């Protein structure tokens, strides 16, 4: 049974809304002129005015605490609902990692190629799995290209965090596929001819699954691909350049994992990858006494503003959580310099 206080709150909101709603013309009213019709297309609510008036009346009525408590779950959802934005025609995406997106002003530009660099155990695969499943759940087609672990182990890895990849695969939003890095070397000769202008037909550096055009691609990892080019560094550089151009041509946003030292000075196998990439995300796995700590940094991101600092990160039972206000300096900056 509603209390008198509750009823008064509903009346207050109704009264404020009634003043801001554009009322429909009564039956039999004269036909509107063009000027009046143009005015009628204006939004039905002046949201800033509505919010201000509700706040004023609730405070005057002494019911602020009650109504705020009732509305807080809705406000929380609205405040956290970060949608892709457009600036000068550029569309941005979010990673879906709690706290991490706060490091970006608008997000990551769609169709970017982003290196995810870090040492062993720093959380590179977890981060990329988390990004892929987040986008798959929000409607993007995602392809996870593994050059190391098999599909079964990756699915189990995702299930450990409760991301349910099988359901996303059934819906056609996620595809996990294992590739052999040595199969890639078979197309290198053709790619070299193409790069020299001796081959006119288009050669793709990787063969994507038929009838599946991914919007988000994860490559795990460039380090494994590089292992197939041992002693052929020039060929590897040409292949990597063609791979980056391929992702750009198909309009995919790509996250490419690369293995580094725990406190890296370069963020890829040869250095050419970080030059070609639009963005570089660096993950750290630090030892302080007997405790290991994780941290993350957005080193660079073309076409987007971001915070330039190293912040704390934690791998939880539900995935990665970043703490954007908790900066980490100490041994990271000391050893990097």
N, C-alpha and C positions, 0 to 999 in steps of 0.2 A: 504494500500500500504506500503510495507516494506521500511524503511529508509535505506540510505547508511550505517549508523552505524549498523543497524540490520543485513544487508547483510554481512558486514565485520565480525560480530560476528559469523555468520553461517559458513563463510569460515574458520575462525580461528579454530572452533571446528572440521570441516571436515578435515582440514590439520593435526591436532594433532591425530585424530582418525586413519587417513590413515597410519600414521607412526607406529601405534600400532596393526593394524589388520594383522593377518596372512593370506596372500593372497592365493587363490586357484591356483593350477597348471594350466597352459594353456593347451588347447586341444593339444594332440600329444606329450606332454612332456614324458620323460622316466619314467619308473615305479620306485617308491621310494624304497630304501633299508629299511630293518627293523629298522635300526638306525634312518633313516629320518622319518619313520612312527611314531616311538616313540616320536620324537621331535614334530611332527605335532599334537600330542594329548595334547600338552600344552595349557593352556588357551589362548584365542584369545586376551585378553587384560591384560596388566600389569596395574592394576587400580591405584596403587600408582604413577607410572610414568605418566600415563595419567592425573591424577588429578593435579600433579605438573606442567606438561607442559601446560595444559590449563590455570592454574593460572598464570604462567609466561607470556604466550603470551597475555592473556587478560590484564594483568597489563601493559605490554609494549605497547599494542594497545590503552590504555586509555579507555577501555570499561568495566572495572571490575564492576562498579556500576550497569550498565544496565544488564549484563549477570547474575550477582549474584541475582538481583531482579527477573529475569525471572526463575532462577533455584531454588530459595528459597523454594517455596511450595513443590517441589520434595524432596529437602534436608530435610525439616522438617518431611515429611512422613518417609523417610529412617531412620532418627535419632530416631524417636519415635517407629519404628517397632521393638518391642522386642519379639523375638521368644524364645521358650524353648531351653535351651542349655543342652549339655551333658558333664559331667565330670566324668571320670572313669565309664562310663556306666550309670550314674544317670541322669535321665531326670528331668527338672525343669519346673514349671508352674508359670505364673504371675496371679495376682488378677484382673488386669484391672482397679484398683482404681487409679486415677491420683495422683501422688506424693507418694503413699504408696509403690509402687514397687521399688522406688528409695532407700528404706531402705534395700533392699536385693541385694546381689552381683550377684547371678545367678537366684534367684527366690525361690519358695518353692519346695522342692523335691516332685515329683509326688508319690502318694500312702502314703503321710504323713497323720497323724491325728492331727488336729490343734484345740485347744480350742480357742474360741472367748469369752473372759470374760469381764464383765463390769456390772455396776449398771443400774438401770432403766433409760431409755431415753438416754443412751450413744451411741446408734446407732448400736447395735449388729445385729439386724434383717436386718436393711438396708444394712450393710456391706455384710452379707451373701447372701442376695437377689441380690446385685450388682455383687458379685463374680459368683453366679450361672448363672445369665443372660448373663454376659460377656462370660463365657465358652460355654454356649449354643449357643450364636451367632457365636462362633469360632469353632463349630463342635463337642464339647464334649457332651455326654449325661449326663444330670444333674437331680438329684432327690432331691426335697426339702421336707423333712419329718417334718411335723408340729405336735407337740404334744399339741399345744395351740390354735392358730388361725385356722379358717376354710379356705378352699381353696379360697372361694370367696373374703374374706377380704385380703388374701395375694396377689391375682391377682390385686385387687384394689390398694394395697400398691405399687406394682411394676409399675402399670400404672401411678400412681401419679408422678413417676420419668421418665416416657416416655420409659419404657423398653419393653412394648408390649409382655407380657408373653404368651398371647393366640396364637400369631403367632409362637412362639418358641415351644409351645405345639403341634400345628398342624404339625410341621416339625419333631416331635418326639425327639426333643433335650432337652426339659424340661418337667418334670413331677412334679406336686405339689400334694401331698397327705397327708391327715390328718390321724394320728394314735391316738389310745387311750392309754395313759400310763398304764391304768389298764388292758388292754388286754395283755400287756407284762408279767404281774405277773403270767399269766396262764402257761407260759413256764418255769418259774423259777425253779420249782421242777425238771424238766427234765435237765435243765442246771446245777443244783446243783449235780445231779447224774452223769452227764457227767464230771463235774469238779473233782468228787471223783473217777472217773474211773469205776463207776458202770453201765454206759450206753455206749454201743459201737457205736451206730449210731450217726451221726452228727446232732446236733440241732442248728439251727440258732437263734440268739437272736431277730432278726426282720425278718419278711417275706416281701421280696421285691416284687414289681409287676412282674407278669409273663412276660417272654420274654423281659425284660428290664434290661440291665446290665449297671448301671450308672458308669461313670468315676469320677464324682464329686457328693458328697453327703453332704447335709446340715441337721443337726439334731437340731431342734428348739423346745424344749431345753432339756438338761440333767437335769435341775432344775425341769421341769415338770415330767420327768421320775422318779426322786428321790422321788417325792411326793407320788408315788404309793407304795413306799417301807418304809413308815413311820413305825418306830419301827422294821424294818428288815434291819439294816445297813449292816450286814454281807452278806445278800443275794444281796443287791444292789451292793456291791463291787465286788462280783463274777459275777454279770450280766454285770457290766461295763467292767470288764476284758474280758469277752466273746465278748462283743460288739466291743471293739477295735481289738481283734483278727479276728473277722468276717470281718471288713473293710480291714484289712491287707490281709486276705485270698482272697477276691474278687478283690484286686488290685485297690481299689477306694481311691481317695483323699477326706478326710472327714473334714468338718468344723463343730464343735460341740459347740453350744451356751450354756453358763452357766452364771447364774445370781450371782452377787457378791455385796458387798458394793461399794459405789461410789469410795472410796479409799481402795481397797482391800488389805488384808494381805495374804489371801489364794484365789486361783482362781478357785475353784470348790467346790462342796458340801462337799466332804469328804477329799480332798487333794489327793486321789488316782488317780483321773482323770488327774491332771496336771503331775503326775509322769509317767503315762502310755502314755500320749500324746507326739508326736514328737515336737510339737510347741505350744506356748501360745502367743496369741495376746490379749493385755489388752486395753480396751477403758475406758476413763475417762470422767465424766460429772461434771465439776467443777463450783463452784460459786465464783465469784470475785465481791464483792459488790452486786450490783443488776443485774449483768450480768452472764449468764451461758456460759461456754466455754467448748469445747470438745478437747480431746487429745488422742493420740494412742501410743502404745509402743509394739515392738516385744520383749517379755520377753525372749523367748528361741526358738530355731529352730535347731533340730538335723540335722547334715549333710549339713548345709548351713551357710555361713557367712552372717551376717546382722549387721546393725548399732544398737548400744545399747544406745538409747536415747528416751526420751518422746518428741513428737513433736505435733504441733498444727494440728487440724483436724476441718473441717467444713462440716455440712450437708446442701447441697444446693438443689435447685429445680431439679438438674440433678443427685443427689446422693452425695456420700462422696468425698471430696477432702482433701488430706493431704499435709501439708507444711513441707517437710523434713528438711528445713534449719531453721525453727522457733522452737527452743527448748523451752520446758516449764519445769521449775524446781519448785521453790516456794513451795507452800503448798503440792504438790504431794510428793516430796521427804521428806519433813519435816514430814508429817503424816505417810508415809510408814515406816520411820525409827523410 
